[in-house]
Amino acid sequence: MNPLVSLKDVSVTRNGRRLLGPVTWRLERGRHTAVTGRNGSGKTTLLKLLRGEITPDIGGERVYDFGEGTQRTVLGLRQRIGLVSADMQDFYFLHTPRVKGRDVVLAGFYDTPILYDRAEPGEEAAADAVIDRLGIRELAESELRTLSTGQVRKLLVARALAPEPDILLLDEALDGLDAASRAEVVRLLDLAGERTTLVCAAHRTGDLPDCVRHALALDHGGVLAEGERAQAERVLCEAAPDTLACDLPPVPEPENFEYLLRMTDVSVVADGKRILDKIDWQVLPGENWLVLGENGAGKSTLLKLILSHVAPYADGERGTGTVERFGGMTMDEARPLIGVVSPDLQAGYARELGWEVTAEETVMSGFRGSVGMLDEPTSRERLGAEQWLDIVGLHGLGARRLRHMSYGQQRRVFLARAMAPGPRLLLLDEPLSGLDPASRGLTIGLIQRLAEAGIPLIMVSHYAEDRVPAINRIMVMAGGKQRFCGDRSGFEADMSRG
């Protein structure tokens, strides 16, 4: 039996820069493969090449064979190659926020982003079967704009699985899912592995189904190692980790605020659904918070409240809750003092600028609080951007456009953007998502150093193990309510008791 896809001396070059290759590799039917590598190593490019979204350079050979004979184009095969990726999720958030989840799943049968015609009865039955197996019926009946990142990711996994493809490509497909959801999706992917061939790009070993036993490790677009999963992962882990390129610049002297943040009896309701319910929360100087919770628990909505992107709900006789910042500043006064790293901000650059802005321009825009630069930067802004790109391990990449950077590299650019103006409070919404182990270690170390230097932070994550040593306060959200809010020691005592 011929391999599903054969690559021979394949390279991919864009704008004079080689993104992948030369690579010679075969994807055998049933040989589930993990694609590992650092941010920018070529993983996403390889998956796009396999799916036929990009073509190889002249001289390389890409051949498909799904059982009906060989062919050198993906014509007629695209619907048989499923995909889940961060790029796909960004598209839905930006362009189709009012589409319902079930239509997203059904569109997978047509390889279109949305459903243009009524689906066939068999397709509807298959979509409903996957929706029920994943336990996401409520998500399927909701509009995307009301769902969290992790909830939409579940829908995209269902979209890819429903047509039962010959190949299923997963580009960080489990990133952004809470522990329970990850376990459920991994279980489903193991079952799917009995009928389709999986190719999984992932940074966390826990995000790989057990059926994935083979691995391809990439580095700088080439093959670093290939073989059994454990062997390739070991070679990758032995690669020298990134280190901070230079010292941190001086941190502004702390101001004598009575409190940094105070929420009193705050609720948030959207489309008749209560997202947050009766939140009382205070962040004091010297406190660094980690906010934990499952997908849809209300974590990101908390950060939107701080930034005044959503407003407290007028809750009948109880009135409207209050959100106060920096001892009582107005939002206009407080906004320049808050640094933000979030998927929403990152997606805003895709929506408004199409990723055509450079890394340097992105960082400099943090000084203005704008999406992109509206006029000429000052020398201070240029120096700050260069300095912070060095700090986050992106030295020499200031002129590179975001479009030509990996998702993880983009995330580090936005951390530099948040820090360059010298914030008095740092909001981090899933700052480690999309990062390879070395980049994640660098970022954790950087966050710790920032906290030690006196920058208070509020960090949102699905992973309790992502709490850096500087975290001293923890809040756990569930169903829009506070289930735990207190000292780290109390949280860890609860964890040890199970």
Stockholm file with secondary structure:
# STOCKHOLM 1.0

chainA/1-498         MNPLVSLKDVSVTRNGRRLLGPVTWRLERGRHTAVTGRNGSGKTTLLKLLRGEITPDIGGERVYDFGEGTQRTVLGLRQRIGLVSADMQDFYFLHTPRVKGRDVVLAGFYDTPILYDRAEPGEEAAADAVIDRLGIRELAESELRTLSTGQVRKLLVARALAPEPDILLLDEALDGLDAASRAEVVRLLDLAGERTTLVCAAHRTGDLPDCVRHALALDHGGVLAEGERAQAERVLCEAAPDTLACDLPPVPEPENFEYLLRMTDVSVVADGKRILDKIDWQVLPGENWLVLGENGAGKSTLLKLILSHVAPYADGERGTGTVERFGGMTMDEARPLIGVVSPDLQAGYARELGWEVTAEETVMSGFRGSVGMLDEPTSRERLGAEQWLDIVGLHGLGARRLRHMSYGQQRRVFLARAMAPGPRLLLLDEPLSGLDPASRGLTIGLIQRLAEAGIPLIMVSHYAEDRVPAINRIMVMAGGKQRFCGDRSGFEADMSRG
#=GR chainA/1-498 SS CCCSEEEEEEEEEETTEEEEEEEEEEECTTCCEEEEECTTSSHHHHHHHHHTSSCCCTTCEEEEESSSCEESSCTTTGGGEEEECHHHHHHHHHHCTTSBHHHHHHHTTTTSSSCCSCCCHHHHHHHHHHHHHHTCHHHHTSBGGGSCHHHHHHHHHHHHHTTCCSEEEEESTTTTCCHHHHHHHHHHHHHHTTTSEEEEECSSGGGSCTTCCEEEEEETTEEEEEEEHHHHHHHHHTSCCCCCCSCCCCCCCCCCCSCSEEEEEEEEEETTEEEEEEEEEEECTTCCEEEEECTTSSHHHHHHHHTTSSCCCBCGGGCBCEEEETTTBCHHHHGGGEEEECHHHHHHHHHHHTTCSBHHHHHHHHHHTSSSCSSCCCHHHHHHHHHHHHHTTCTTCTTSBGGGSCHHHHHHHHHHHHHTTCCSEEEEESTTTTCCHHHHHHHHHHHHHHHHTTCCEEEEESCGGGCCTTCCEEEEEETTEEEEEEEHHHHHHHHHTC
#=GC SS_cons         CCCSEEEEEEEEEETTEEEEEEEEEEECTTCCEEEEECTTSSHHHHHHHHHTSSCCCTTCEEEEESSSCEESSCTTTGGGEEEECHHHHHHHHHHCTTSBHHHHHHHTTTTSSSCCSCCCHHHHHHHHHHHHHHTCHHHHTSBGGGSCHHHHHHHHHHHHHTTCCSEEEEESTTTTCCHHHHHHHHHHHHHHTTTSEEEEECSSGGGSCTTCCEEEEEETTEEEEEEEHHHHHHHHHTSCCCCCCSCCCCCCCCCCCSCSEEEEEEEEEETTEEEEEEEEEEECTTCCEEEEECTTSSHHHHHHHHTTSSCCCBCGGGCBCEEEETTTBCHHHHGGGEEEECHHHHHHHHHHHTTCSBHHHHHHHHHHTSSSCSSCCCHHHHHHHHHHHHHTTCTTCTTSBGGGSCHHHHHHHHHHHHHTTCCSEEEEESTTTTCCHHHHHHHHHHHHHHHHTTCCEEEEESCGGGCCTTCCEEEEEETTEEEEEEEHHHHHHHHHTC
//
